[in-house]
């Protein structure tokens, strides 16, 4: 039983995937905050592009 617990602690197969998931979650959070802060500027940019056509 102790050996099995040691193997579970030492096992690193799923570690890489969870790290990528955390990095992805961080990137998504930063993009969501940036879009939220720049909402007005983005809206004005696209409105200006549509009016110029």
C-alpha positions in Angstrom: 0.0 0.0 0.0 2.8 2.4 0.9 4.6 1.6 -2.4 1.4 2.3 -4.4 1.0 5.7 -2.6 4.7 6.6 -3.5 4.0 5.7 -7.1 1.0 8.0 -7.3 3.0 10.9 -5.8 5.9 10.3 -8.1 3.7 9.9 -11.2 4.0 12.9 -13.5 2.1 11.9 -16.6 -0.9 14.3 -16.1 1.2 17.1 -14.8 2.1 18.6 -18.1 -1.6 18.7 -19.3 -2.7 20.4 -16.1 0.1 23.0 -16.4 -1.0 23.8 -20.0 -4.6 24.1 -18.7 -3.5 26.6 -16.1 -1.5 28.7 -18.6 -4.5 28.7 -21.0 -6.8 29.8 -18.2 -4.5 32.6 -17.4 -4.3 33.8 -21.0 -8.1 33.6 -21.3 -8.4 35.7 -18.1 -6.0 38.4 -19.4 -7.8 38.6 -22.8 -11.2 38.8 -21.1 -10.0 41.6 -18.8 -8.4 43.5 -21.7 -11.5 43.2 -23.9 -13.6 44.4 -20.9 -11.4 47.4 -20.4 -11.1 48.3 -24.1 -14.8 47.6 -24.9 -15.6 51.2 -25.9 -12.4 51.6 -28.0 -13.1 48.3 -29.8 -16.7 49.3 -30.5 -15.7 52.7 -31.8 -13.1 51.1 -34.1 -15.5 48.7 -35.7 -18.2 51.4 -35.9 -15.8 53.6 -37.7 -14.8 50.9 -40.1 -18.4 50.1 -41.0 -19.2 53.8 -41.5 -16.3 54.3 -43.9 -17.6 51.7 -46.4 
